[in-house]
Amino acid sequence: EISLELQHPETGETIEVSGVVSRHIEGEGTVAAVGINFEPEDEQREELQEFIGDAKRIEARRAATGITGRIEELGMANLIQMLSASSEIGTLTAQQGSEEATFAFDSGSTRYVRLGALRGIKALARMLTWSEGTFDFHSHVAALADEDDPMPLANAILEAATQLDEAARPDLQRFDATTVFQVDLDIAGEQELTQLEQAVLELAMPGLTLRRIIDVIPERDAVVLEAVRDLAERGVMVVPEG
């Protein structure tokens, strides 16, 4: 059971509704999407239907006047640069497999980037790895209550590319994204762990995949992978046989 806050795509008006997660879609070690059955109160049902219907009509209108295409035709970095050069403001929504990312910009600077649990430069870096999929773009940005700190687009792309290069080091590529670790609490108790290493262990113990650990911890991917590598080399985290 969960509580949701839905935001109107134009007015910013919000509405709260209860629901139950009915299904989830997994991909590369993470939950990429969930399906939710709304369970509104009786007196809220008509208001919710009108709210959702209005939002759908607005999105359909934007889709009809926007740009759609395939990521592989230009590449993600070129696509972002081209769209930002031709439009003062806009939102790029991209899909690869079961995952969806949103990138919003205004006046040459980022507004926000979201990809599942990721946000900001970490989300943009993940987007830049996508070599195929679909995208749609429209020259409008829906305001969020928790937008990222603005950054010039060129700087954001450069920083995201740098983070990708850091994470691609061979010594950090020992484990697949779907790897689930087992934590040796006896060995862990004998170690002097950093705050980051403790955070990694707290996420590894309930069985989160490497991809989820990287996504949840806000540090750069390379920094998290270094902590995972060091813990594995010291025997604190192991991959169970079979």
VEXDREN-2710 file (C-alpha; in Angstrom, 1 decimal):
% VEXDREN-2710
k/r/px/py/pz
1/GLU/0.0/0.0/0.0
2/ILE/1.3/3.4/-0.9
3/SER/0.3/7.1/-1.0
4/LEU/0.8/9.1/-4.2
5/GLU/0.9/12.7/-5.0
6/LEU/0.0/13.4/-8.7
7/GLN/1.0/16.7/-10.2
8/HIS/-1.0/18.4/-13.0
9/PRO/1.3/18.9/-16.0
10/GLU/0.3/22.5/-16.6
11/THR/-1.1/24.1/-13.5
12/GLY/1.1/22.3/-11.0
13/GLU/-2.0/21.5/-8.9
14/THR/-1.5/18.3/-6.9
15/ILE/-3.9/15.6/-5.7
16/GLU/-3.2/12.8/-3.2
17/VAL/-4.5/9.3/-3.7
18/SER/-3.9/5.9/-2.1
19/GLY/-3.1/2.9/-4.1
20/VAL/-1.6/-0.7/-4.1
21/VAL/1.4/-1.8/-6.2
22/SER/0.0/-4.5/-8.5
23/ARG/3.1/-5.4/-10.5
24/HIS/6.6/-4.4/-11.1
25/ILE/9.0/-4.6/-14.1
26/GLU/12.6/-5.5/-13.5
27/GLY/15.6/-4.7/-15.7
28/GLU/19.4/-4.9/-15.2
29/GLY/19.1/-5.4/-11.5
30/THR/16.6/-2.7/-10.7
31/VAL/12.9/-2.2/-10.6
32/ALA/12.3/0.0/-13.7
33/ALA/8.6/0.5/-13.3
34/VAL/5.6/-0.3/-11.1
35/GLY/1.9/-0.7/-11.9
36/ILE/-0.4/0.8/-9.3
37/ASN/-4.1/0.3/-8.7
38/PHE/-5.6/3.6/-7.4
39/GLU/-7.9/3.2/-4.4
40/PRO/-9.5/6.7/-4.0
41/GLU/-12.1/7.5/-1.4
42/ASP/-15.6/7.5/-2.8
43/GLU/-15.9/11.3/-2.6
44/GLN/-12.6/11.6/-4.4
45/ARG/-13.3/9.3/-7.3
46/GLU/-14.9/11.8/-9.7
47/GLU/-12.2/14.4/-9.0
48/LEU/-9.4/11.9/-9.7
49/GLN/-11.0/10.8/-13.0
50/GLU/-11.3/14.4/-14.1
51/PHE/-7.7/15.1/-13.0
52/ILE/-6.2/12.1/-14.9
53/GLY/-8.4/12.7/-18.0
54/ASP/-7.2/16.3/-18.2
55/ALA/-3.5/15.3/-17.7
56/LYS/-3.9/12.7/-20.5
57/ARG/-5.4/15.2/-22.9
58/ILE/-2.5/17.7/-22.2
59/GLU/0.1/15.0/-22.8
60/ALA/-1.6/13.9/-26.0
61/ARG/-1.6/17.5/-27.3
62/ARG/2.1/17.9/-26.5
63/ALA/3.0/14.6/-28.1
64/ALA/1.2/15.7/-31.3
65/THR/3.2/18.9/-31.5
66/GLY/6.5/17.5/-30.3
67/ILE/9.4/15.6/-31.8
68/THR/9.8/11.8/-31.6
69/GLY/12.5/9.5/-32.9
70/ARG/15.1/6.8/-32.2
71/ILE/18.1/7.5/-30.0
72/GLU/20.4/5.5/-32.3
73/GLU/19.9/8.0/-35.1
74/LEU/21.9/10.7/-33.3
75/GLY/23.2/9.4/-30.1
76/MET/22.1/10.7/-26.7
77/ALA/24.7/13.4/-26.3
78/ASN/24.2/14.8/-29.8
79/LEU/20.4/14.6/-29.3
80/ILE/20.5/16.7/-26.1
81/GLN/22.9/19.3/-27.7
82/MET/20.7/19.6/-30.9
83/LEU/17.5/20.0/-29.0
84/SER/18.9/22.6/-26.6
85/ALA/20.4/24.5/-29.5
86/SER/17.0/24.7/-31.3
87/SER/14.8/25.4/-28.3
88/GLU/15.1/27.8/-25.3
89/ILE/13.2/25.4/-23.0
90/GLY/12.2/21.8/-23.3
91/THR/11.8/18.3/-21.8
92/LEU/13.3/15.2/-23.4
93/THR/11.8/11.9/-22.3
94/ALA/13.8/8.8/-23.4
95/GLN/13.0/5.1/-23.1
96/GLN/15.4/2.2/-23.3
97/GLY/13.9/-1.2/-22.6
98/SER/11.8/-1.0/-19.5
99/GLU/13.5/2.2/-18.2
100/GLU/12.5/5.8/-18.8
101/ALA/14.5/9.0/-18.2
102/THR/13.4/12.7/-18.2
103/PHE/15.8/15.6/-18.9
104/ALA/14.5/19.2/-18.6
105/PHE/16.4/22.3/-19.5
106/ASP/15.8/26.0/-19.6
107/SER/17.9/28.9/-21.1
108/GLY/21.0/26.7/-21.7
109/SER/21.0/25.1/-18.2
110/THR/19.7/21.9/-16.8
111/ARG/16.5/22.1/-14.7
112/TYR/16.4/18.4/-13.6
113/VAL/17.3/14.9/-14.8
114/ARG/15.5/11.8/-13.5
115/LEU/16.0/8.1/-14.2
116/GLY/14.4/5.8/-11.6
117/ALA/16.1/6.5/-8.3
118/LEU/18.8/8.5/-10.0
119/ARG/18.8/12.3/-10.4
120/GLY/21.2/15.0/-11.6
121/ILE/24.5/14.2/-13.1
122/LYS/24.3/10.5/-12.1
123/ALA/21.0/10.2/-14.1
124/LEU/22.5/12.1/-17.0
125/ALA/25.6/9.8/-17.1
126/ARG/23.3/6.8/-17.2
127/MET/21.3/8.3/-20.1
128/LEU/24.5/8.9/-22.1
129/THR/25.2/5.1/-22.0
130/TRP/21.9/4.5/-23.9
131/SER/22.8/3.7/-27.6
132/GLU/19.2/2.7/-28.6
133/GLY/15.6/3.3/-27.7
134/THR/13.1/6.0/-28.4
135/PHE/12.6/9.6/-27.4
136/ASP/10.0/12.4/-27.4
137/PHE/10.6/16.1/-26.9
138/HIS/8.3/19.1/-26.4
139/SER/9.2/22.7/-25.6
140/HIS/7.7/22.8/-22.1
141/VAL/9.0/22.0/-18.7
142/ALA/6.8/20.9/-15.8
143/ALA/8.0/22.5/-12.6
144/LEU/9.1/20.1/-9.8
145/ALA/9.3/20.9/-6.1
146/ASP/12.8/19.4/-5.8
147/GLU/14.6/20.4/-9.0
148/ASP/18.4/20.0/-9.3
149/ASP/20.8/22.9/-9.0
150/PRO/21.1/24.4/-12.5
151/MET/24.2/23.7/-14.5
152/PRO/25.2/24.9/-18.0
153/LEU/24.3/22.1/-20.4
154/ALA/27.9/21.8/-21.8
155/ASN/29.3/21.5/-18.3
156/ALA/26.7/18.9/-17.3
157/ILE/27.4/16.7/-20.4
158/LEU/31.2/17.0/-19.8
159/GLU/30.8/16.0/-16.1
160/ALA/28.5/13.1/-16.9
161/ALA/31.0/11.8/-19.5
162/THR/33.8/12.2/-17.0
163/GLN/31.9/10.1/-14.5
164/LEU/31.3/7.4/-17.1
165/ASP/35.0/7.2/-17.9
166/GLU/35.8/6.9/-14.2
167/ALA/33.4/4.1/-13.7
168/ALA/34.6/2.2/-16.8
169/ARG/38.0/1.5/-15.3
170/PRO/38.8/-2.3/-15.6
171/ASP/39.4/-2.7/-11.9
172/LEU/35.9/-1.5/-11.2
173/GLN/34.2/-3.9/-13.6
174/ARG/34.5/-7.1/-11.6
175/PHE/30.7/-7.6/-11.0
176/ASP/27.6/-7.6/-13.1
177/ALA/24.9/-5.0/-12.4
178/THR/22.6/-7.9/-11.3
179/THR/25.1/-9.3/-8.7
180/VAL/23.7/-9.9/-5.2
181/PHE/26.3/-10.1/-2.4
182/GLN/26.5/-12.0/0.8
183/VAL/27.9/-10.0/3.8
184/ASP/30.3/-11.7/6.2
185/LEU/29.3/-10.0/9.5
186/ASP/32.2/-11.5/11.4
187/ILE/34.8/-10.1/9.1
188/ALA/32.9/-6.8/8.8
189/GLY/33.0/-6.5/12.6
190/GLU/36.8/-6.8/12.6
191/GLN/37.1/-4.0/10.0
192/GLU/37.3/-0.2/10.4
193/LEU/34.7/0.8/7.8
194/THR/34.2/4.1/6.2
195/GLN/30.8/5.7/6.2
196/LEU/30.4/4.9/2.5
197/GLU/31.4/1.2/3.1
198/GLN/28.8/1.0/5.9
199/ALA/26.2/2.4/3.6
200/VAL/27.1/-0.2/0.9
201/LEU/26.8/-3.1/3.5
202/GLU/23.5/-1.9/4.8
203/LEU/22.1/-2.1/1.2
204/ALA/23.8/-5.3/0.4
205/MET/22.6/-7.2/3.5
206/PRO/18.9/-7.2/2.4
207/GLY/19.8/-8.5/-1.0
208/LEU/19.9/-5.4/-3.2
209/THR/21.7/-5.8/-6.5
210/LEU/24.9/-3.9/-7.3
211/ARG/22.8/-1.7/-9.7
212/ARG/20.4/-0.8/-6.9
213/ILE/23.3/-0.1/-4.5
214/ILE/24.9/2.3/-7.0
215/ASP/21.6/4.0/-7.7
216/VAL/20.6/4.6/-4.1
217/ILE/23.9/6.0/-2.9
218/PRO/24.3/9.5/-4.3
219/GLU/28.1/9.4/-4.7
220/ARG/29.6/9.0/-8.2
221/ASP/29.4/5.5/-9.6
222/ALA/33.2/5.1/-9.6
223/VAL/33.4/5.9/-5.9
224/VAL/30.7/3.4/-5.0
225/LEU/32.3/0.8/-7.2
226/GLU/35.6/1.4/-5.5
227/ALA/34.0/0.7/-2.1
228/VAL/32.4/-2.5/-3.4
229/ARG/35.8/-3.6/-4.9
230/ASP/37.6/-3.0/-1.6
231/LEU/35.0/-4.8/0.5
232/ALA/35.1/-7.8/-1.8
233/GLU/38.9/-7.9/-1.7
234/ARG/38.8/-7.9/2.1
235/GLY/36.2/-10.7/2.1
236/VAL/33.5/-8.6/3.7
237/MET/31.3/-9.0/0.7
238/VAL/31.2/-12.2/-1.3
239/VAL/29.2/-13.5/-4.2
240/PRO/27.4/-16.7/-3.1
241/GLU/28.2/-19.8/-5.1
242/GLY/25.5/-21.0/-7.5
END
